[in-house]
Amino acid sequence: MSQSPNHFRNQISTLTDDGKSRKWIYPRVIKGKLYKYRSAISYFFLTLLFASPFIKLNGEQLILLNVLERKFVFFGVIFWPQDFYLFVLALLTFIVFIVLFTVVFGRVFCGWACPQTIFLEMVFRKIEIWIEGDHFKRKKLDEGPLTGTKIFKKTLKHGIYLCISFLIANTFLAYLIGSNQLLKIITEPVSQHLSGFISICLFTFVFYLVFSKMRELVCTVACPYGRLQGVLLDNQSIIVAYDYERGEPRAKRNKSEENLSGDCIDCKLCVDVCPTGIDIRNGTQMECVNCTACIDACDMVMEKINRPTRLIGFKSEDEIKNKKEFHLNRRIYAYSAVLVILISVLSYLLIIRSDVKTTILRAGGTLFQLRDKEHAVSNLYNAELINKTNNNIKFEIVPDHPGAKIQYIQKQDSIAYGGVAKLTFFVILPQSDIKTYKSVIKFKLIANDKIADRFETTFIGPPND
């Protein structure tokens, strides 16, 4: 029974035709121009990934995502639970950016910047090629009998895989608990950091499983972004695509005969180099990660047969079918407008964000107190101050109102790094200054000889008639 032209859409490329077993992929590596660019970018990201937890800025590591202590650091700026709204807004901004980027450029992020692709193609795959050989040798080794050579190569490869996975696990944990805490786990006895040691072992196993066994299944099955792109792409999105108008019909070349076919000679080299095992000539597919390996492979063939390159390239469907150049549409304008608004709001909130967050409330169930001897009125307040900086600070609350005084019941004049100070105090105003029953009184928080925050609350008292 013959298969339909769209048979490839009915199953993922990593399954056999009967759907009962996995088809292991042995992609061929062609080091073309785009591959070299991608390698340079990948090594930059790898360096940044491993170095970031150990780079200090303002006394903090560059990036920290400590969920347990609810402490997040981005480029030396600390965010505590009270700043959760900023985290949500930043995450929303990032999602809109990814959506906009996908609408315009497709899934390029997956092939050029995703850690999964970078580690698999630029680290683990290269180790595999170094030990087992090219795609033909790797396939032959897997299908061959169990020999001493095979045992040695497989043991060496998976041993190195475990070592690299262990390194990745330590780096990953440094992002979660901090590099200082990680160094303690490494240098101090295991018995003192049993949970940390178990976490490292668990992460090592997960990363080893991902890069030695799951591999492209992470992109084609587990990752939701690949499925999302099918909704986001349209005919104007620039993606890695095959120019079927120029390439069809496919046929082998014969130098002695006039060529009446398209430029595609059906060499299937684009399929051989694909890390997810698809045929890009079948059109846009969820499995395509836009790694551009097929572009390098096809360009190499086109140069050999003296035809223009980029039979496979970054193109849109409109460019291929209707010969229309890319232009901005309403959807791109709409996403861009939303993104600009989100970035503007986030930037404004970050600029006005204070180093010390102050919350002040009048003590519950209390009214004003008359102080006849002083000819004054007082209100009782509870205040909570949160230190968002990476240093201990000394502070003083100063009423921003002429004649106002503060009398402390519970006083504290310093806050530890990341700590909280709770105060209880009376605010006393001359009765002659009270014009209405309820008025607003403002305060300044002086920390380290500068204004760290401004806040206000209501003051109640009998009006001075």
C-alpha positions in Angstrom: 0.0 0.0 0.0 1.5 3.3 -1.1 1.9 6.2 1.4 0.2 9.5 0.9 2.3 12.6 0.1 1.5 13.9 3.6 2.4 10.7 5.3 5.2 12.5 7.1 2.7 14.6 9.0 1.0 11.5 10.5 4.0 10.5 12.7 7.1 12.0 14.1 10.3 11.5 12.2 12.0 9.5 15.0 9.6 6.6 14.9 9.7 3.6 12.5 6.9 3.3 9.9 5.0 0.8 12.1 5.2 3.2 15.0 6.4 0.5 17.4 10.1 1.5 17.9 12.3 4.5 17.9 14.4 5.4 14.8 17.8 6.5 16.0 19.1 9.5 14.1 22.7 9.7 12.9 23.0 13.3 11.5 25.8 14.0 9.2 27.9 17.1 10.0 28.8 19.6 7.3 30.8 22.5 8.5 29.5 25.2 6.2 29.4 29.0 6.8 26.3 29.0 8.9 27.6 26.1 11.0 30.7 28.1 11.8 28.6 31.1 12.8 26.4 28.9 14.9 29.4 27.4 16.6 30.8 30.8 17.6 27.5 31.9 19.0 27.1 28.6 20.9 30.5 28.8 22.5 29.7 32.4 23.6 26.5 31.2 25.2 28.3 28.2 26.8 30.9 30.5 28.3 28.3 32.8 29.6 26.2 29.9 31.0 29.1 28.4 33.0 30.6 31.8 34.1 27.5 33.7 35.2 27.1 32.0 38.6 30.7 32.9 39.5 30.7 36.5 38.2 30.0 39.0 41.0 28.3 42.4 40.4 27.4 44.6 43.4 28.5 41.8 45.7 26.0 39.4 44.1 26.3 36.7 41.5 25.2 37.8 38.0 22.1 35.6 37.9 20.5 33.8 40.8 17.1 32.0 40.8 16.9 30.9 44.4 13.3 29.7 44.7 13.7 28.2 48.2 14.7 31.5 49.7 12.6 33.4 47.3 15.6 35.5 46.2 16.2 36.4 42.6 19.2 38.3 41.3 19.6 39.7 37.7 22.8 41.5 36.9 23.5 42.4 40.5 20.0 43.7 41.3 18.2 41.7 44.0 14.4 40.9 43.8 12.6 39.6 46.8 9.0 38.2 47.1 7.7 41.8 47.5 8.9 42.4 43.9 7.0 39.4 42.5 4.9 41.7 40.4 8.1 42.8 38.6 9.0 39.2 38.0 5.6 38.4 36.5 5.8 41.5 34.3 9.3 40.6 33.1 8.2 37.1 32.3 5.2 38.4 30.4 7.5 40.8 28.5 9.8 37.9 27.6 6.9 35.7 26.4 5.6 38.5 24.2 9.1 39.0 22.8 9.4 35.3 22.0 6.0 35.4 20.3 7.0 38.4 18.2 10.4 36.9 17.4 8.6 33.6 16.3 6.1 35.4 14.2 8.9 37.1 12.2 11.8 34.6 12.3 10.2 31.3 13.1 12.0 28.8 15.4 15.5 30.3 15.0 15.9 30.5 18.8 15.7 26.7 19.1 18.5 26.1 16.6 20.8 28.9 17.6 20.2 29.8 21.3 18.4 27.0 23.1 20.6 25.3 25.7 19.3 21.9 24.7 20.4 22.3 21.1 23.7 24.0 22.0 24.7 21.2 24.4 23.5 18.4 22.2 25.0 19.6 18.9 28.1 21.5 20.0 29.2 19.4 23.0 27.7 15.9 23.2 27.4 15.2 19.4 31.0 16.4 18.9 32.3 14.0 21.6 30.3 11.2 20.0 31.9 11.9 16.5 35.4 12.2 18.1 35.0 8.7 19.7 32.8 6.7 17.3 33.4 8.4 14.0 31.1 9.9 11.3 27.4 9.1 10.8 28.2 5.9 8.8 30.6 4.6 11.4 28.2 5.4 14.3 25.3 3.6 12.7 27.5 0.6 11.8 28.8 0.5 15.4 25.3 0.5 16.9 24.0 -2.2 14.6 27.1 -4.4 14.9 27.9 -7.1 17.4 29.2 -6.5 20.9 32.9 -6.5 20.6 35.8 -5.2 22.7 36.1 -2.1 20.6 32.4 -1.4 20.9 32.5 -1.8 24.7 35.5 0.5 25.0 34.0 3.3 22.8 30.6 3.2 24.4 32.1 3.1 27.9 34.4 6.0 27.1 31.6 8.0 25.5 29.1 7.6 28.3 31.8 8.1 30.9 32.6 11.5 29.4 28.8 12.2 29.1 28.4 11.6 32.8 31.3 13.9 33.7 29.9 16.7 31.5 26.4 16.1 33.0 27.9 16.3 36.4 29.5 19.7 35.5 26.2 21.0 34.1 24.3 19.8 37.2 26.7 21.7 39.5 26.3 24.9 37.3 22.5 24.5 37.3 22.5 24.1 41.1 24.7 27.3 41.4 21.9 29.2 39.6 19.4 27.8 42.2 21.2 28.0 45.5 24.1 30.4 44.7 27.8 29.7 43.9 28.9 30.2 47.5 26.6 27.5 48.8 27.6 25.2 46.0 31.3 25.6 46.9 30.4 24.6 50.5 28.7 21.5 49.2 31.8 20.6 47.2 34.5 21.4 49.8 32.8 20.3 53.0 31.9 16.8 54.1 29.0 15.2 52.3 27.2 14.5 55.6 26.8 18.2 56.2 25.1 18.8 52.8 23.3 15.5 52.1 20.3 17.2 50.4 22.7 19.2 48.1 24.7 16.1 47.2 21.5 14.2 46.4 20.3 17.1 44.2 23.6 17.1 42.3 23.3 13.4 41.7 19.7 13.7 40.6 20.4 16.6 38.2 23.4 14.7 36.8 21.2 11.7 36.0 18.5 13.9 34.4 21.0 15.7 32.1 22.7 12.5 31.2 19.4 11.0 30.3 18.4 14.0 28.2 21.6 14.2 26.2 22.4 10.5 25.8 18.9 9.0 25.3 16.2 11.6 24.8 18.1 14.0 22.5 15.9 15.3 19.7 12.8 14.0 21.5 13.1 16.9 23.9 12.5 19.2 20.9 9.9 17.1 19.0 7.9 15.7 21.9 8.6 17.4 25.3 9.0 21.1 24.3 5.8 23.0 24.1 7.4 25.8 22.1 7.7 23.7 18.9 3.9 23.0 19.0 3.2 26.7 19.7 5.0 27.9 16.6 2.4 26.2 14.4 -0.1 28.7 15.7 2.2 31.7 15.5 3.6 31.2 12.0 1.9 32.6 8.9 2.8 32.9 5.2 5.0 36.0 5.9 7.1 34.4 8.7 10.8 34.0 7.7 11.7 30.4 8.4 14.1 27.8 7.1 12.3 26.7 3.9 12.8 24.8 0.6 12.1 26.8 -2.5 9.8 24.3 -4.3 9.1 26.7 -7.2 12.8 26.6 -8.1 13.6 23.1 -7.0 10.8 21.0 -8.4 10.6 18.6 -10.2 13.5 16.8 -8.6 15.8 14.8 -10.8 19.4 13.6 -11.0 21.7 15.6 -13.3 23.2 14.3 -16.4 25.8 16.5 -17.9 25.2 15.1 -21.4 21.6 16.0 -21.4 19.7 19.3 -21.2 18.3 19.9 -17.7 14.5 20.3 -17.9 14.0 19.6 -14.2 14.3 21.9 -11.1 17.5 22.6 -9.2 16.9 19.9 -6.6 18.9 16.8 -7.6 17.2 14.7 -4.8 20.6 13.9 -3.2 18.8 13.8 0.2 21.8 15.5 1.9 19.4 17.9 3.6 17.8 14.9 5.2 21.1 13.3 6.2 22.2 16.4 8.1 18.9 17.1 9.9 19.3 16.5 13.7 15.5 15.7 14.0 15.4 13.5 10.9 12.9 15.4 8.8 12.9 16.3 5.1 12.7 20.0 4.8 11.4 19.7 1.3 8.1 18.5 2.7 7.4 22.0 4.0 7.1 23.6 7.4 7.2 21.0 10.1 6.9 21.1 13.9 10.1 19.1 14.3 12.3 21.7 12.4 14.4 23.7 14.9 15.8 26.0 12.3 19.4 24.9 12.9 20.3 25.7 9.3 22.3 22.5 8.8 20.2 21.8 5.6 21.1 25.2 4.2 24.8 24.5 4.5 24.3 21.1 2.9 22.2 22.3 0.0 24.5 25.3 -0.7 27.5 22.9 -0.9 25.6 20.9 -3.6 24.4 23.9 -5.5 28.0 25.2 -5.7 29.1 21.8 -7.1 26.5 21.8 -9.9 27.0 25.5 -10.7 23.6 26.6 -9.5 22.6 29.6 -7.3 22.8 28.9 -3.6 20.0 29.2 -1.1 17.6 26.7 -2.7 17.0 26.1 1.0 17.3 29.3 3.0 15.5 31.8 5.2 12.4 32.5 3.2 8.7 33.0 3.8 5.9 31.2 2.0 4.9 34.4 0.2 8.4 34.9 -1.0 8.6 31.4 -2.5 5.1 31.2 -4.0 4.2 34.8 -4.8 7.7 36.3 -5.0 6.7 38.9 -2.4 9.3 40.5 -0.2 8.9 40.5 3.6 7.0 43.5 5.0 5.5 44.3 8.4 1.9 43.4 8.8 -0.8 44.3 11.4 -0.1 41.4 13.6 3.6 42.3 13.9 2.7 45.9 14.6 0.2 44.8 17.3 2.7 42.5 19.1 5.4 45.3 18.8 3.1 47.8 20.4 2.3 45.5 23.3 6.0 44.7 23.7 6.9 48.4 23.8 4.2 49.1 26.4 5.3 46.3 28.6 9.0 47.3 28.3 8.1 50.9 29.1 6.0 49.9 32.2 8.7 47.5 33.4 11.5 50.1 32.9 9.5 52.7 34.8 8.8 50.3 37.7 12.4 49.4 37.9 13.5 53.0 37.9 11.2 54.0 40.8 11.8 50.8 42.7 13.3 51.8 46.1 16.0 50.0 48.0 13.9 49.8 51.1 10.2 48.8 50.9 8.1 50.5 53.6 4.6 49.6 54.7 2.9 51.7 57.3 -0.5 51.3 58.8 -2.3 52.9 61.7 -2.6 50.4 64.5 -5.8 48.5 64.2 -8.7 49.3 66.6 -7.1 52.6 67.7 -8.2 56.2 67.4 -6.4 59.4 68.1 -5.0 60.2 71.5 -5.3 63.7 73.0 -2.2 65.0 74.8 -3.5 68.0 76.7 -0.2 68.9 78.4 1.5 69.1 75.0 -1.5 70.6 73.2 -1.0 67.8 70.7 -2.7 64.8 69.1 -1.0 61.4 68.5 -1.8 58.4 66.3 -0.3 54.9 66.8 1.3 53.2 63.8 2.9 49.9 62.9 5.6 50.0 60.2 7.4 47.2 58.3 10.6 47.9 56.4 12.2 45.4 54.0 15.9 45.8 53.0 16.2 45.0 49.3 19.8 45.8 49.0 22.8 43.5 49.4 24.2 45.4 52.5 23.1 46.0 56.1 21.7 49.5 56.4 21.0 52.0 59.2 17.9 54.1 58.8 15.8 56.8 60.3 12.2 57.7 59.7 11.7 61.5 59.4 8.2 63.1 59.3 7.9 65.3 56.2 5.6 67.7 58.1 6.4 70.8 60.1 6.0 70.2 63.9 5.5 66.5 63.6 7.5 64.2 66.0 7.9 60.5 66.4 7.8 58.6 69.7 8.9 55.0 69.5 7.4 52.1 71.5 9.3 49.5 69.6 12.4 50.8 67.8 15.0 49.5 65.5 17.5 51.6 63.6 19.2 49.0 61.3 18.1 46.2 58.9 20.2 43.2 58.0 20.9 42.3 54.4 17.6 40.9 53.1 16.0 41.4 56.5 12.9 43.0 57.9 12.4 45.6 60.6 9.1 46.1 62.5 8.5 49.3 64.3 5.7 50.6 66.5 5.5 54.4 67.2 3.4 57.4 67.9 3.2 60.3 65.4 2.5 63.5 67.4 1.2 66.7 65.7 0.4 70.0 67.4 -3.3 70.4 67.7 -3.1 73.8 66.1 -1.9 72.1 62.8 -4.9 69.8 62.5 -7.4 71.4 60.1 -9.5 68.3 59.1 -10.5 65.1 60.9 -8.5 63.0 58.4 -5.4 64.3 56.7 -2.4 62.9 54.9 1.0 62.9 56.6 4.2 62.1 54.7 7.5 60.5 55.7 11.0 60.2 54.5 13.2 57.2 55.1 16.8 58.2 55.5 19.3 55.3 54.9 23.0 55.7 54.7 22.6 59.5 54.6 20.3 59.6 51.6 16.5 59.3 51.0 15.8 55.6 50.4 12.0 55.8 50.3 9.1 58.1 50.7 5.7 57.0 52.0 2.6 58.4 53.5 -0.4 57.5 55.6 -3.5 59.0 57.1 -3.7 61.0 60.4 -6.9 61.5 62.3 -7.6 64.0 65.0 -10.2 66.7 66.1 -10.0 69.7 63.8 -8.8 72.9 65.4 -11.7 75.3 65.0 
